[in-house]
Amino acid sequence: MKLTPIKVPDNAFLEKIGFFWHTDPDSTPYVASEIVDVSSEEADAYYEASNELYEMFAEAGEYVIENELFHELGIPFNVIDAVKMSWDNDIHWHLYGRFDFAGGIDGKPIKLIEFNADTPTALFETSILQWAILKANNMEESHQFNNVYDAIKDNFKRLIMMEDDIAGFEEHYEGWKILFSSVKDNEEEESTVKLLQTIANDAGFVTEFAYMEDVEFDAEEGVFYKDVNYEYWFKLFPWEDIAIEESDLAMLMTKIMENQKAIFLNPAYTLMFQSKAFMKILWDLYPNHPLLLETSFEPLQGIAQVEKKIFGREGANTVIVDENEKVIDERDGEYGEFPSIFQEYVELPKDSKGESYQAGVFFAYEGCGLGFRRGGLILDNYSKFVGHRVVVEQV
């Protein structure tokens, strides 16, 4: 892999464009001062991998629904009806997600690590910051696998059109409103949600922002903020947390869906995809598929592997062991109560300093944007964001 040094815009500029989480708690910059050089063939391979995998996820999702495999995925009982309802009706459109990959820039095959289908992070960095970095360094802005903004904008229009073709959106749109929400006191999540709100505005929707605690719910009437009724509610709050921590809200949201009074984004069925146990379902349905890693509910025999909690985040409660079951690396965390899955370990691409790189490819109807996280063997909340550029070979 090849890195090119760049100058990261100063913090004042970053904050001006809405990027406030530029410095990690240890006072080190969150954005790397290098970018990854990617060939057009490598970018195309990430694109094709994400598209093929989403089709596999859709087929495996149908298999889970038909066979009632919710317990295997760890889905709380109080949102199973919401998962089923959202799956059965196309109006519950999946807005966006992010695939995490190993390989692809080091001559090794692309392998799926997991799919952040419900509340993926790094949206602002991937869609906005990478463009700003290239521009600030006098690089060609178009030399990037990154049309995240426009792809999500088109997907907002598909909420109304319910089909591939979004031509004629203006004739079909009847003033439906989207309320966007995040929790208070989290700048990253609030900025991410407000970016999505901006994209929805650009798509032509009427929108508003409210903190989650200020939103009102009525089982018979729907979602309200300041006495205004909203047909859509986007919440940057995981479905599993709603089920476990906000059981009353889970019940209300299910009732609202039953009464067809609001549509929730991302849909409840993305909780199936979000569960790392879904990797085991995929392996059962597509054994030895070149994009997949062997995954089981029980420890794998005789190979290096990663133990992860099915709803763990940021590398928490993760253990890597070698083929002799010797611990290579591990992290504590707050997700210990969840079941584990065991996934074949594959080494991430490394730079000359030995730091690891994990590719993240956003998906909004199709693969639409690439970015990287850099860190140790286990990428935690101190990992760095690394942008990229597509290097065009001179003929």
C-alpha positions in Angstrom: 0.0 0.0 0.0 1.1 3.6 -0.6 0.5 6.7 1.5 0.9 10.3 0.4 1.5 13.0 3.0 -1.0 15.8 3.1 -1.7 18.9 5.2 -4.8 18.6 7.3 -6.8 21.9 7.4 -6.5 23.6 10.8 -9.1 23.1 13.5 -10.7 26.4 12.9 -11.4 25.5 9.3 -12.6 22.0 10.3 -15.1 23.5 12.8 -16.3 26.0 10.3 -17.4 23.1 8.0 -19.1 21.4 11.0 -16.3 18.9 12.0 -15.8 19.3 15.8 -14.4 15.9 16.8 -11.0 16.6 15.2 -9.0 15.8 18.4 -9.0 12.6 20.3 -9.2 12.5 24.2 -5.4 11.9 24.3 -5.0 15.3 22.5 -3.8 13.7 19.3 -5.3 14.6 15.9 -8.1 12.3 14.8 -7.5 12.9 11.1 -4.3 11.4 9.7 -1.7 13.5 7.9 -1.5 11.0 5.0 -4.0 9.6 2.6 -4.1 6.2 1.0 -3.4 6.0 -2.7 -5.9 3.6 -4.3 -5.9 2.4 -7.9 -9.1 2.6 -10.0 -9.2 -1.2 -10.0 -9.0 -1.3 -6.2 -11.8 1.2 -5.9 -13.9 -0.7 -8.4 -13.4 -3.9 -6.4 -14.6 -2.3 -3.2 -17.6 -1.0 -5.1 -18.5 -4.4 -6.5 -17.9 -6.2 -3.2 -20.3 -3.9 -1.4 -23.0 -4.4 -4.1 -22.7 -8.2 -4.1 -22.7 -8.4 -0.3 -25.8 -6.3 0.0 -27.7 -8.7 -2.3 -26.4 -11.5 -0.1 -27.6 -9.7 3.1 -31.0 -9.3 1.5 -31.3 -13.0 0.7 -30.0 -14.0 4.1 -32.5 -11.5 5.8 -35.4 -13.3 4.1 -34.0 -16.6 5.4 -33.9 -15.2 8.9 -37.4 -13.9 8.7 -38.8 -17.2 7.2 -37.1 -19.3 9.8 -37.6 -17.1 12.8 -33.9 -16.9 13.6 -34.2 -13.8 15.7 -32.9 -15.4 18.9 -29.8 -16.6 17.1 -29.1 -13.0 16.1 -29.7 -11.7 19.7 -32.6 -9.5 18.6 -34.6 -8.5 21.7 -38.2 -10.0 21.7 -39.8 -6.5 22.0 -38.7 -5.3 18.6 -39.2 -8.6 16.6 -42.6 -7.4 15.4 -41.0 -4.1 14.2 -38.3 -6.0 12.4 -40.9 -8.2 10.6 -43.2 -5.2 9.7 -40.3 -3.1 8.3 -39.1 -6.1 6.3 -42.4 -6.9 4.8 -43.2 -3.4 3.4 -40.9 -1.6 1.0 -41.8 1.8 2.4 -39.3 1.0 5.2 -36.3 1.9 2.9 -32.8 1.4 4.1 -31.2 4.8 3.9 -27.5 4.0 4.3 -24.9 1.7 6.0 -21.2 1.0 6.0 -19.3 -2.2 5.2 -16.0 -2.8 7.0 -13.4 -4.7 5.0 -10.0 -6.2 5.3 -7.7 -6.4 2.3 -8.2 -4.7 -1.1 -5.2 -2.3 -1.0 -2.4 -4.8 -0.2 -2.8 -7.3 -3.0 -4.9 -9.5 -0.8 -8.6 -10.3 -1.3 -11.4 -8.2 0.1 -13.0 -9.8 3.2 -16.1 -8.6 5.0 -15.5 -8.0 8.7 -19.0 -6.6 9.5 -21.8 -4.4 8.3 -22.7 -1.3 10.2 -26.3 -1.1 8.8 -28.1 0.9 11.5 -26.0 3.7 12.9 -22.7 3.8 11.0 -20.1 6.4 12.0 -17.6 8.3 9.9 -20.3 9.6 7.5 -19.1 13.2 7.8 -15.5 12.3 7.4 -16.1 10.1 4.3 -18.6 12.3 2.5 -17.4 15.9 3.3 -13.9 15.9 4.9 -12.2 13.9 2.2 -13.2 16.4 -0.4 -12.0 19.3 1.7 -8.7 17.6 2.3 -8.0 17.1 -1.4 -9.0 20.6 -2.2 -6.9 22.1 0.6 -3.9 20.2 -0.8 -4.5 21.2 -4.4 -5.3 17.7 -5.5 -8.0 16.8 -8.0 -11.2 16.5 -6.0 -12.9 14.2 -8.4 -10.1 11.5 -8.0 -12.0 9.8 -5.2 -14.4 6.9 -4.7 -16.9 9.2 -2.9 -20.3 10.2 -4.1 -21.9 9.5 -0.6 -23.7 12.8 -0.5 -25.5 12.4 -3.8 -26.2 8.7 -3.3 -27.9 9.4 0.0 -29.7 12.3 -1.6 -31.1 10.0 -4.3 -32.0 7.4 -1.6 -34.1 10.0 0.3 -36.1 10.4 -3.0 -36.6 6.7 -3.1 -38.5 6.9 0.2 -41.2 8.4 -2.0 -40.6 6.8 -5.4 -40.1 3.2 -4.0 -38.2 2.2 -7.1 -34.8 2.6 -8.8 -35.8 5.5 -11.0 -36.2 8.8 -9.1 -37.2 10.9 -12.1 -40.5 12.6 -11.4 -39.9 12.9 -7.6 -41.2 16.4 -7.5 -44.6 15.3 -9.0 -44.9 12.5 -6.4 -43.7 14.4 -3.3 -46.6 15.8 -1.3 -44.9 17.7 1.4 -43.9 14.8 3.7 -41.7 15.9 6.6 -38.7 14.2 8.2 -37.7 14.8 11.8 -34.0 14.2 12.5 -32.8 13.3 16.1 -29.7 12.6 18.1 -28.9 12.5 21.8 -27.8 15.6 23.5 -24.1 16.4 24.3 -22.6 14.4 21.5 -21.2 16.7 18.9 -20.2 14.0 16.4 -23.6 12.4 16.4 -25.4 15.8 16.2 -23.3 16.9 13.3 -23.8 13.6 11.5 -27.6 13.9 11.9 -27.6 17.5 10.8 -25.6 16.5 7.7 -28.3 14.0 6.8 -30.9 16.7 7.4 -29.0 19.0 5.0 -29.0 16.2 2.4 -32.7 15.6 2.9 -33.4 19.3 2.5 -31.3 19.2 -0.7 -33.5 16.3 -1.9 -36.6 18.5 -1.4 -38.0 17.4 1.9 -39.3 19.6 4.7 -37.1 18.8 7.7 -36.6 19.6 11.4 -34.0 18.7 14.1 -34.8 17.8 17.7 -33.0 16.0 20.4 -34.4 12.6 21.1 -35.7 13.5 24.6 -37.8 16.3 23.1 -39.7 14.1 20.6 -43.2 13.0 21.4 -44.8 9.7 20.4 -48.5 8.7 20.2 -49.4 5.2 19.3 -52.5 6.3 17.4 -51.2 9.5 15.8 -47.4 9.1 15.3 -44.4 11.3 15.9 -44.5 14.9 17.0 -42.2 17.8 17.8 -43.6 21.1 18.8 -47.1 19.9 17.8 -46.0 19.2 14.3 -46.7 15.6 13.0 -43.8 14.0 11.1 -44.2 11.2 8.6 -40.6 10.1 9.0 -38.3 10.0 12.0 -34.6 9.5 11.6 -32.8 8.6 14.9 -29.1 8.1 15.3 -29.7 5.7 18.2 -29.3 1.9 17.8 -32.3 -0.2 17.6 -30.9 -2.6 20.2 -30.5 0.2 22.7 -34.1 1.3 22.1 -35.2 -2.3 22.8 -33.0 -2.8 25.9 -32.9 0.7 27.4 -36.1 2.3 26.2 -38.7 -0.5 26.2 -41.6 1.9 26.4 -40.3 3.6 23.3 -39.9 0.3 21.5 -43.5 -0.5 22.2 -44.7 2.9 21.0 -42.7 2.7 17.8 -44.1 -0.8 17.1 -47.6 0.5 17.6 -47.0 3.5 15.4 -45.7 1.2 12.6 -48.8 -1.0 13.0 -51.0 2.0 12.7 -49.0 3.3 9.7 -48.5 6.7 11.3 -44.7 7.1 10.8 -41.7 5.5 9.1 -38.5 5.1 11.0 -35.0 5.4 9.6 -33.0 3.3 9.5 -35.6 0.6 9.5 -35.9 -1.9 12.3 -34.8 -4.8 10.0 -31.3 -3.2 9.9 -30.9 -4.6 13.4 -30.6 -8.0 11.8 -27.7 -6.8 9.6 -26.1 -4.9 12.5 -25.9 -8.0 14.6 -22.4 -9.6 14.1 -24.2 -13.0 14.5 -25.5 -12.3 10.9 -22.0 -13.2 9.7 -22.6 -16.7 10.9 -25.9 -16.9 9.0 -24.1 -15.6 5.9 -21.4 -18.3 6.2 -24.0 -21.0 6.6 -25.8 -19.8 3.4 -22.6 -19.0 1.4 -19.9 -21.3 2.8 -16.4 -20.5 1.5 -17.6 -17.4 -0.4 -14.5 -15.4 -1.4 -15.8 -12.2 0.3 -16.6 -13.9 3.7 -14.7 -15.1 6.7 -15.6 -18.3 8.5 -17.8 -17.4 11.4 -19.4 -19.6 14.2 -21.2 -19.3 17.5 -18.6 -21.7 18.9 -14.7 -21.3 18.9 -13.2 -22.3 15.6 -10.7 -25.2 15.6 -7.1 -24.8 14.7 -7.1 -21.3 13.2 -6.5 -17.7 14.4 -9.8 -16.1 15.2 -11.5 -13.0 16.7 -14.1 -13.3 19.4 -16.6 -10.3 19.2 -19.8 -9.4 21.0 -22.7 -9.4 18.6 -23.6 -5.8 19.4 -20.2 -4.6 20.4 -18.8 -1.3 19.1 -15.4 0.4 18.6 -13.5 -2.8 19.2 -14.8 -3.2 22.8 -14.9 -6.7 24.3 -12.8 -8.1 21.4 -10.2 -10.8 21.7 -7.8 -12.1 19.0 -6.2 -15.5 19.4 -3.7 -17.4 17.2 -4.2 -21.0 16.0 -2.9 -22.3 19.4 -5.5 -20.2 21.3 -2.8 -17.8 22.5 -4.2 -14.2 23.0 -2.6 -11.8 20.5 -4.6 -8.7 21.5 -7.8 -7.9 23.5 -9.9 -5.1 24.7 -12.3 -4.7 27.6 -15.6 -3.0 27.3 -19.2 -2.5 28.2 -20.8 -5.2 25.9 -19.8 -8.2 28.0 -23.4 -9.3 28.5 -24.0 -10.0 24.8 -23.3 -13.3 23.2 -20.1 -13.8 21.2 -19.3 -14.9 17.7 -16.0 -16.3 16.5 -14.7 -15.1 13.2 -11.7 -16.2 11.3 -8.9 -13.7 11.8 -7.4 -12.0 8.8 -4.6 -9.5 9.0 -5.5 -6.0 7.9 -3.2 -4.1 5.5 -0.3 -2.5 7.2 1.9 0.5 6.5 5.7 0.7 7.1 5.1 1.6 10.7 3.1 -1.6 11.3 -0.2 0.2 11.7 -3.4 -1.5 10.4 -5.9 -0.1 7.9 -9.5 -1.1 7.7 -11.6 0.0 4.7 -15.1 1.3 5.2 -17.4 1.5 2.2 -20.7 3.3 2.5 -23.7 1.8 0.9 -26.8 3.8 -0.2 -28.6 1.8 -2.8 -25.2 1.0 -4.1 -21.6 1.3 -2.9 -20.9 5.0 -2.8 -17.8 6.0 -0.8 -14.5 4.8 0.7 -12.6 5.8 3.7 -10.1 4.1 6.1 -9.5 3.7 9.8 -6.0 3.3 11.1 -4.8 1.8 14.4 -3.6 -1.4 16.1 -4.7 -4.9 15.6 -8.0 -4.0 17.2 -9.4 -0.7 16.0 -10.9 1.1 18.9 -12.2 4.6 19.5 -8.6 6.0 19.3 -8.2 4.8 15.7 -7.6 7.6 13.1 -9.5 8.5 10.0 -7.5 8.3 6.8 -8.7 9.7 3.6 -7.9 8.4 0.1 -7.4 9.4 -3.5 -7.8 7.3 -6.6 -4.6 7.5 -8.5 -5.2 7.6 -12.2 -2.5 5.9 -14.2 -1.0 7.9 -17.0 -1.4 6.3 -20.4 
